[in-house]
Amino acid sequence: MKRAFAVQAEAEREAQAVQIKAEAELKASEKLKQAAENMKDPNAMQLRILATVSEASKEAANTIIMALPLETLKYARIGDLGALASINSSAARRRAEEKRRREESTESEKEKSLEGD
């Protein structure tokens, strides 16, 4: 008889645990729905991304790789990173090659001027 009561009590506890878990899932889904509504604003989404990066960067061992739209890089006037991000495009390769040539010619001019002295 005691065993039957124990089995029934255990079944009731499990049923209560399932109900509590279901209620928690419902509350969590409501919060996620609210968060999704808030994240429709691009500024809110960007702030969330930056907060996530800030949290992830607290440990020195972390490496963070972020994908940014090229428009963002252009707006921030980070041309080299924009060229690296779109290195598959022929225009970006051409710009990188022209920059390398300018740097090489500047270095060779410096060497010639040093030799002349």
C-alpha positions as CSV (number, residue, x, y, z in Angstrom):
1,M,0.0,0.0,0.0
2,K,2.8,2.4,0.9
3,R,4.5,1.6,-2.4
4,A,1.3,2.5,-4.3
5,F,1.1,5.9,-2.5
6,A,4.8,6.6,-3.2
7,V,4.3,5.8,-6.9
8,Q,1.3,8.1,-7.0
9,A,3.1,10.9,-5.2
10,E,6.1,10.6,-7.6
11,A,3.7,10.7,-10.6
12,E,2.1,13.9,-9.2
13,R,5.5,15.5,-8.6
14,E,6.5,14.7,-12.2
15,A,3.2,16.1,-13.5
16,Q,3.8,19.3,-11.5
17,A,7.3,19.6,-12.8
18,V,6.0,19.2,-16.4
19,Q,3.5,22.0,-15.8
20,I,6.1,24.3,-14.2
21,K,8.4,23.7,-17.1
22,A,5.6,24.4,-19.6
23,E,4.7,27.6,-17.9
24,A,8.4,28.7,-17.9
25,E,8.6,27.9,-21.6
26,L,5.5,30.0,-22.3
27,K,7.0,33.0,-20.3
28,A,10.3,32.6,-22.1
29,S,8.6,32.5,-25.5
30,E,6.7,35.7,-24.6
31,K,9.9,37.4,-23.6
32,L,11.5,36.3,-26.9
33,K,8.6,37.7,-28.8
34,Q,9.0,41.0,-27.1
35,A,12.7,41.0,-27.8
36,A,12.1,40.2,-31.4
37,E,9.8,43.2,-31.6
38,N,12.4,45.4,-30.0
39,M,15.1,44.1,-32.4
40,K,13.2,45.2,-35.5
41,D,14.7,48.6,-34.9
42,P,18.2,48.5,-36.6
43,N,19.7,50.6,-33.8
44,A,18.5,48.3,-31.2
45,M,20.0,45.3,-33.1
46,Q,23.3,47.1,-33.5
47,L,23.5,47.9,-29.8
48,R,22.7,44.2,-28.9
49,I,25.5,43.1,-31.2
50,L,27.9,45.5,-29.7
51,A,26.9,44.4,-26.2
52,T,27.5,40.8,-27.2
53,V,30.9,41.6,-28.6
54,S,31.7,43.5,-25.4
55,E,30.8,40.5,-23.3
56,A,32.7,38.1,-25.5
57,S,35.8,40.3,-25.5
58,K,36.2,40.3,-21.7
59,E,38.5,37.3,-21.9
60,A,41.9,37.9,-23.5
61,A,41.9,34.5,-25.2
62,N,38.9,35.3,-27.4
63,T,39.2,36.1,-31.1
64,I,36.2,37.9,-32.5
65,I,35.4,37.8,-36.2
66,M,32.6,40.2,-37.2
67,A,30.9,40.4,-40.6
68,L,30.0,43.9,-41.4
69,P,28.2,45.3,-44.4
70,L,30.6,47.1,-46.8
71,E,28.5,50.3,-46.5
72,T,29.4,50.4,-42.8
73,L,33.1,50.1,-43.6
74,K,32.8,52.8,-46.2
75,Y,30.9,55.1,-43.9
76,A,33.6,54.6,-41.2
77,R,36.2,55.4,-43.9
78,I,38.0,52.1,-43.4
79,G,38.9,51.6,-47.1
80,D,41.6,48.9,-46.6
81,L,39.3,46.7,-44.6
82,G,36.6,47.3,-47.2
83,A,39.0,46.2,-49.9
84,L,39.9,43.1,-47.9
85,A,36.3,42.3,-47.3
86,S,35.6,42.4,-51.0
87,I,39.0,41.0,-52.2
88,N,37.2,38.8,-54.7
89,S,36.1,41.8,-56.7
90,S,38.5,42.9,-59.5
91,A,38.2,46.5,-58.5
92,A,39.4,45.8,-55.0
93,R,42.3,43.8,-56.3
94,R,43.2,46.6,-58.7
95,R,43.2,49.1,-55.8
96,A,45.3,46.9,-53.6
97,E,47.8,46.4,-56.5
98,E,48.0,50.1,-57.2
99,K,48.6,50.8,-53.5
100,R,51.4,48.2,-53.4
101,R,53.0,49.7,-56.5
102,R,52.9,53.2,-55.0
103,E,54.5,51.9,-51.8
104,E,57.2,50.1,-53.8
105,S,58.0,53.2,-55.9
106,T,58.2,55.3,-52.8
107,E,60.6,52.9,-51.2
108,S,62.8,52.7,-54.3
109,E,62.9,56.5,-54.5
110,K,64.0,56.7,-50.9
111,E,66.8,54.1,-51.6
112,K,68.0,56.1,-54.6
113,S,68.1,59.3,-52.6
114,L,70.1,57.6,-49.9
115,E,72.6,56.2,-52.5
116,G,73.0,59.6,-54.0
117,D,74.0,61.1,-50.6
